[in-house]
Amino acid sequence: MKHSGKARRAAFKLIFLSLIAGFVIWALIFFGSLISTILYTIAVPALIILWLLFCVFTLYFFRDPNPRVPPGANLVLSPAHGKVDVIDTTVEPLFMGGECLRISTFLSVFDIHVQNAPVSGKIAFFKYSIGQFLNALKTESAVHNENAIFGFDASEQAGRKVGVRLIAGVLARRIVLFAQQGDEVMRGDRISLIQFGSRVDVYLPPGTKIKVKVGDRVVGGETILASFE
């Protein structure tokens, strides 16, 4: 499956950088003339323990299981792992071209942060916008925060559009893109990664049949959010 292992490589990159930082700190402690032997003896084991805890959490955060994509036609899958906290009608002018349905999913730091393609088709639109880093629990973060929007032309039903907006949160400071405009994708393919807490909005044409409700837990590339009827 496309982009398998990229999230894990991102985890190892962070671990490597943290190891370098640990060595720098250790060197400062070791060579610092004002650091006593007792403090050095205590500090080094503490730094090692903290680094090991960081490694465990980073590997856990960047876990990236292969999705079990459900069979069926005209399905829209959840691109995100998390909790649905908003289902409403909104206006998305960039790709959807006006009024549309929105399903918004909040991702905590304990959720998987790889995103998957909701439909098979072509990525016909992409736009990245810089912004703030408000708490992703707030739905207005979609307007003000750093975000990126993918626009999908579904292949199963010509003319059907699905938008996916990736929204950085108060801790998420980087959106890592795996796919780009012009790519052909299959449902469940990995398309991106948001680091450390975020929100993902899905935009659907009016009349699309919603299959989830507020409060539902969803799994990226597996849970059916909606269907075209």
C-alpha positions as CSV (number, residue, x, y, z in Angstrom):
1,M,0.0,0.0,0.0
2,K,1.3,3.5,-0.9
3,H,3.4,5.4,1.7
4,S,3.6,2.5,4.1
5,G,6.3,3.1,6.7
6,K,6.5,6.9,6.3
7,A,5.0,7.6,9.7
8,R,7.5,5.2,11.3
9,R,10.4,6.8,9.5
10,A,9.2,10.2,10.9
11,A,9.2,8.7,14.4
12,F,12.8,7.4,14.0
13,K,13.8,10.8,12.7
14,L,12.5,12.5,15.9
15,I,14.2,9.8,18.0
16,F,17.5,10.4,16.2
17,L,17.2,14.2,16.7
18,S,16.4,13.6,20.4
19,L,19.4,11.4,20.7
20,I,21.7,14.1,19.3
21,A,20.1,16.6,21.7
22,G,20.7,14.2,24.6
23,F,24.4,13.8,23.7
24,V,24.7,17.6,23.6
25,I,23.1,17.9,27.0
26,W,25.3,15.1,28.4
27,A,28.4,16.7,27.0
28,L,27.5,20.1,28.6
29,I,26.9,18.3,31.9
30,F,30.1,16.2,31.7
31,F,32.4,19.1,30.7
32,G,30.8,21.8,32.8
33,S,33.2,22.7,35.6
34,L,30.4,23.8,37.9
35,I,28.6,20.5,37.8
36,S,29.5,18.4,40.8
37,T,30.1,14.6,40.6
38,I,26.9,13.9,42.5
39,L,24.8,16.0,40.2
40,Y,26.4,14.3,37.2
41,T,25.6,10.9,38.6
42,I,22.0,11.8,39.1
43,A,21.5,13.7,35.9
44,V,22.8,11.2,33.4
45,P,20.5,8.3,34.4
46,A,17.5,10.7,34.6
47,L,18.2,11.9,31.0
48,I,18.5,8.4,29.8
49,I,15.2,7.4,31.4
50,L,13.5,10.5,30.0
51,W,14.9,9.8,26.5
52,L,13.7,6.2,26.6
53,L,10.2,7.3,27.7
54,F,10.2,9.8,24.8
55,C,11.2,7.0,22.4
56,V,8.4,4.8,23.6
57,F,5.8,7.6,23.3
58,T,7.1,8.6,19.9
59,L,6.9,5.1,18.5
60,Y,3.4,4.8,19.9
61,F,2.3,8.1,18.5
62,F,3.6,7.4,15.0
63,R,2.0,3.9,14.8
64,D,0.6,3.2,11.3
65,P,-1.4,0.0,10.9
66,N,-2.6,-1.0,7.5
67,P,-6.3,-0.2,7.2
68,R,-8.9,-2.9,6.6
69,V,-10.7,-1.1,3.7
70,P,-14.4,-2.3,3.6
71,P,-15.7,-3.5,0.3
72,G,-18.6,-1.8,-1.5
73,A,-19.4,0.9,-4.0
74,N,-20.0,4.7,-3.4
75,L,-18.6,4.7,0.1
76,V,-16.9,7.6,1.8
77,L,-14.4,6.4,4.5
78,S,-13.1,8.3,7.4
79,P,-9.7,9.8,6.5
80,A,-8.9,10.2,10.2
81,H,-8.7,8.2,13.5
82,G,-10.5,10.0,16.3
83,K,-13.9,11.1,17.6
84,V,-16.6,12.8,15.5
85,D,-17.6,15.9,17.3
86,V,-19.3,18.0,14.6
87,I,-21.8,17.2,11.8
88,D,-23.3,20.3,10.2
89,T,-23.7,22.3,7.1
90,T,-21.1,24.8,6.1
91,V,-19.7,26.7,3.2
92,E,-16.4,25.6,1.6
93,P,-15.7,27.8,-1.4
94,L,-12.2,26.6,-2.5
95,F,-13.1,23.2,-3.8
96,M,-16.7,22.3,-3.0
97,G,-17.8,25.7,-4.4
98,G,-20.4,26.6,-1.8
99,E,-22.7,24.9,0.8
100,C,-21.8,21.4,1.8
101,L,-22.0,18.9,4.6
102,R,-19.2,18.8,7.1
103,I,-18.1,15.9,9.3
104,S,-15.3,17.0,11.7
105,T,-13.1,14.6,13.7
106,F,-10.9,15.5,16.6
107,L,-7.6,13.7,17.0
108,S,-6.1,13.6,20.5
109,V,-2.4,12.8,21.2
110,F,-3.4,9.2,21.8
111,D,-5.0,8.7,18.3
112,I,-3.2,7.5,15.2
113,H,-2.3,10.6,13.1
114,V,-1.9,9.2,9.6
115,Q,-4.7,10.2,7.3
116,N,-6.2,8.0,4.5
117,A,-8.0,8.7,1.3
118,P,-11.8,8.7,1.8
119,V,-12.6,7.8,-1.8
120,S,-10.9,6.3,-4.8
121,G,-10.2,8.9,-7.5
122,K,-8.0,11.8,-8.4
123,I,-6.7,14.6,-6.1
124,A,-7.9,17.4,-8.2
125,F,-7.2,20.3,-5.8
126,F,-4.7,21.1,-3.0
127,K,-4.1,24.2,-1.0
128,Y,-1.9,24.8,2.0
129,S,-2.5,27.8,4.3
130,I,-0.4,29.1,7.1
131,G,-2.1,30.2,10.3
132,Q,-2.3,30.1,14.1
133,F,-2.1,27.0,16.4
134,L,-5.4,27.3,18.4
135,N,-6.6,24.3,20.4
136,A,-8.0,21.8,17.8
137,L,-10.9,21.1,20.2
138,K,-12.3,24.4,19.0
139,T,-14.1,24.1,15.7
140,E,-13.0,27.6,14.7
141,S,-9.4,26.2,14.5
142,A,-10.5,25.1,10.9
143,V,-10.6,28.8,9.9
144,H,-7.6,30.2,11.8
145,N,-5.1,27.4,12.2
146,E,-2.4,26.1,9.8
147,N,-4.3,23.8,7.5
148,A,-4.2,22.0,4.1
149,I,-7.1,20.9,2.0
150,F,-7.3,18.1,-0.5
151,G,-10.0,18.0,-3.1
152,F,-10.9,14.5,-4.4
153,D,-12.9,13.8,-7.6
154,A,-14.5,10.4,-6.8
155,S,-14.0,7.8,-9.6
156,E,-17.0,5.7,-8.7
157,Q,-19.5,8.5,-9.3
158,A,-18.4,11.1,-11.9
159,G,-18.8,14.6,-10.7
160,R,-18.9,13.7,-7.0
161,K,-16.5,15.8,-4.9
162,V,-15.1,15.1,-1.4
163,G,-12.9,17.6,0.4
164,V,-10.5,16.8,3.3
165,R,-9.1,19.6,5.4
166,L,-6.1,18.8,7.7
167,I,-5.9,21.2,10.6
168,A,-2.9,21.6,12.9
169,G,-3.6,22.0,16.6
170,V,-1.9,23.7,19.6
171,L,0.7,20.9,19.7
172,A,0.7,19.9,16.1
173,R,3.2,22.2,14.3
174,R,3.7,20.3,11.1
175,I,1.5,18.7,8.4
176,V,3.5,16.1,6.5
177,L,2.0,15.4,3.0
178,F,2.4,12.0,1.4
179,A,0.1,12.7,-1.6
180,Q,-0.1,15.7,-3.9
181,Q,-2.4,17.3,-6.5
182,G,-2.7,15.1,-9.6
183,D,-2.2,11.8,-7.8
184,E,-4.6,8.9,-8.4
185,V,-5.5,7.2,-5.1
186,M,-7.5,4.3,-3.8
187,R,-9.7,4.3,-0.8
188,G,-7.6,3.8,2.3
189,D,-4.3,5.0,0.7
190,R,-2.2,7.0,3.1
191,I,-2.2,10.7,2.1
192,S,-0.7,12.6,5.1
193,L,0.4,12.8,8.7
194,I,-0.4,15.5,11.3
195,Q,2.0,15.6,14.2
196,F,0.7,15.7,17.8
197,G,-3.0,16.5,18.1
198,S,-5.2,17.9,15.4
199,R,-8.5,18.0,13.6
200,V,-9.7,16.7,10.2
201,D,-12.8,18.0,8.4
202,V,-14.5,16.1,5.6
203,Y,-16.7,18.1,3.1
204,L,-19.5,16.3,1.3
205,P,-22.0,17.3,-1.4
206,P,-25.6,18.1,-0.1
207,G,-27.7,15.0,-0.1
208,T,-24.9,12.6,0.8
209,K,-26.2,9.9,3.2
210,I,-24.3,10.3,6.6
211,K,-23.6,7.0,8.3
212,V,-22.1,8.3,11.6
213,K,-23.2,10.5,14.5
214,V,-21.6,12.9,16.9
215,G,-19.6,11.0,19.5
216,D,-18.7,8.1,17.3
217,R,-15.1,6.8,17.3
218,V,-13.9,6.4,13.7
219,V,-10.9,4.6,12.2
220,G,-9.0,6.0,9.2
221,G,-9.5,4.0,6.0
222,E,-12.0,1.7,7.7
223,T,-15.1,3.5,9.1
224,I,-17.8,4.4,6.6
225,L,-18.6,8.1,7.1
226,A,-21.2,8.4,4.3
227,S,-22.4,7.0,1.0
228,F,-23.4,8.5,-2.3
229,E,-27.0,7.4,-3.2
